Amino acid sequence: MSSAYVPRDPNAPPPKRLRKPKSKNKWGCGLFIVPLVLAAFYAFMEAKNWHPSDDDYPAQGIDISHHQGAIDWSLLPDQGVDFAYIKATEGGDFVDPRFAENWEAAGEAGIARGAYHFFTLCKPGAEQAANFIATVPRDERALPPVVDLEYMGNCSERPKLDDVRAELGDYLRLVEAHYGKPAVLYLTEEFDEEYAISENFDRPLWLRSLVLEPEFGARDWTFWQVSNFRQLEGMQGRVDWNVMQETALTIQPTPVPEATSSSP
């Protein structure tokens, strides 16, 4: 049927185009996202339990401080904790508020224990040694004392190389003379590169290299920090996980030459 032609008004707005509604796929995104979420969850669960092979590294353990809160030490041996290094002191006057509690509880749980000191670049080595000695009891059965050398958490000062070595030398002489054992040097790669500690102090090394075995240091490691994301029953949050060579129990100290801080 024919219709009459009606001319378009030139002042009228253009007609609106009707858009065809898009079909919504309620499952497409979900089918893609759900596997990713599950994979991430599985990876997280595996990571918090991951540790190197017990066959390759028979002695494995933790290092802790008050940041882990109250610890149920009786639950740790069954989770593969053979040894524990416990933070005792930092700088010239700080004492970890849970050191005494952790030290006693680790011994009661039958876990080999040792103490560590966080070495600050802002205090004399002798002052720091006095703080550690006043805090940590002498125990022939204890693991060698450890001095933690890293930038993270340290003061903003960056002393000269000779000054750092002198202060560390003072610290080592006093601590080793008191405990009759070599001190272990905990090192990050950046700190060792800056001050060449492992080259100038013949001490057992504890090297931090997450997941991958360390490739720095002037000699083979005695301790290796392999992760900082392990989670254990009886402990809050994450904890550092480490492996230990048997030489940690047998290596003998090497005397440190007498040194004093150089003039500024």
Salt bridges, closest charged atoms under 4 A:
ASP54 OD1 - HIS51 ND1 3.94
GLU90 OE1 - LYS87 NZ 2.55
ASP96 OD2 - HIS66 ND1 2.86
GLU101 OE1 - ARG98 NH1 3.13
GLU127 OE2 - LYS123 NZ 3.91
ASP139 OD2 - ARG113 NH2 3.03
ASP139 OD1 - ARG141 NE 3.26
ASP170 OD1 - ARG173 NH2 2.26
GLU176 OE2 - ARG203 NE 2.55
ASP202 OD1 - ARG219 NE 3.83
GLU258 OE1 - ARG173 NE 3.60
